[in-house]
Structure formats: structure tokens, C-alpha cells
């Protein structure tokens, strides 16, 4: 089936392309551009996409304030769509939307869209959402389409963090590395290196929780390099929220010191850090409306 399949043509189809989206790095929620549906009494609508947890996300469908009737009963279908016209979900639902009303759909699994079926639905770091609407009881046959684009604000950072005089680093000490935005210089994220307060003295990096207005979501790959500059130990994680303290453990200190010629050239321990940090929306707009071919 394609987006323009006449056998299941909707009164209105909203195509929302979300670019710069290699993973679901959305802090809080993002909102689509508002669109107007003439065949539904010139009512105004928008979609919101938000994370539920580190494994799931969902959409909410909103009817805005408009000059239309108090309630509009519609059938709708919301799914991701591939370039070939394959839909992630094909279940039509019904909801009676009041002015300023909304509904929340069943959640999606991040691993499904951005993992198992990634090659199908994530193309050039872009996902496409299809939202189709049918007015219940209407004989309206005119089919209109609106196309909108939103670009996520994601900063990609790569750097080396060198811990000099590592052999003198002790339990109770902390070293801090702030990760600043290349756009405005704000501190996006903070890394704090310490050791666990037990006999193992495991190296640990803490990402402290941020204030509510500084929430972000991030993915990372942090590698411990050997004396040849090659990765010998690494930790990765795809979707992490800074709404709570987050800890990443590495090797214990004694093991590193026992193999100091391997890990510590000139008593320096080196991490190579790669981050993708999502802060919200970079740009968002309606591209245009058009009538589908009959």
C-alpha cells in the first residue's frame, strides 16, 4: 500500500517529516506545525511526540481552538511510513475531539522503529509520520494532503579526556568535564569521574541530573584507549535522560595500575568520548497543501 492508495483514501492526510533524527533524542516532547483541515469545518490541529520512558514513546493528537463545531467525530490512523509506502501500524481508531481536546495513542517501542525496523523507517537520519483523518458519517470525497518538516536540534560532540597523574587519583577525589554547546556555549552535560567507595575502586563516570529547564536526552560511546591510542574498553548507551543521576562504570583502578605500560603512557589515562545530544527543535514549518490525485 502507498500513501495515495485510493482504496483507503482519507479526507485529509498529514505527512510530518522529522529530520536529523538518528535516534529518538527528544527531551520532553516536540510539537508539529499546526495544520488546517477544510473538510473538517476548517478545524485546526497539531501532533505532539514525546518519550514515555527510555524504551517507549508515543504521540498525542490535538485539536486547537477554532471556529468549527464544539465536537468533531473522526476516524484516524497514525503511523510511521517508509519511502515505499509501508506503514508501521494500520489500525483505524475513532475519537470525538472537542475544541482544545486531545487523545494519546498506543505507545511505540523505540527498539522497534529505531532498531529492528530501522532500515525501513529511518532513512538518512529522517523518519516520516503519516496521520490520516476521516470524518465519521461524511460523504466528502475530496482528498487533501499537507506536508510539514521539523528538524531536531542535535549536537554531535567528539573529544579526548586525559586524566594526568592517574596513579595519584584516589577514592574521594572527583574530576569534572563540562560539555558545552557549540551553538551558544551553554553547558549541556557534565561528566564527573570518581571511584566507587569500596575495595574494588572501580572507575565511574557520573552524569548528574539537570534542572527541569535544562533537560536533554543523549547517546554516547566512551572508550578507554591503550598506549597505542586504540580502543581497549568501551561503554555505549543509546537513549539517556538527564532527569536523574546516571552512572557508567569502567575498570577498577588496580587492574589499570597492574597493566600501566598498556593503559598509562606517562601516567595518563585517556578516554575518547562521542556524544549525540538532543535539545529540542531546530526548525519547523508547513511546506504546503495539495489535493491528492483522484
Secondary structure, DSSP 8 states (H G I E B T S, - for coil): --TT-GGG--SEEEEEEEES-SS---SSEEE---EEEGGGTTEEEEEEEEESSSSEEEEEEEE-S-SS-SEEEEEEEEEEB-TT--BS----EEEEEETT-EEE---EEHHIIIIITHHHH-BTTBEEEEEEEEETT------EEEEEEEEEEEEEEEEEEEEETGGG--TT--EEEEEE-TTT--EEEEEEEEE-SSTT-EEEEEE----GGG--EEEEEEEEE-TTS-EEEEEEEEEEETTS-EEEEEEEHHHHHHTHHHH-GGGEEEEEEEEEEEEEEEEEEEEEEEE---
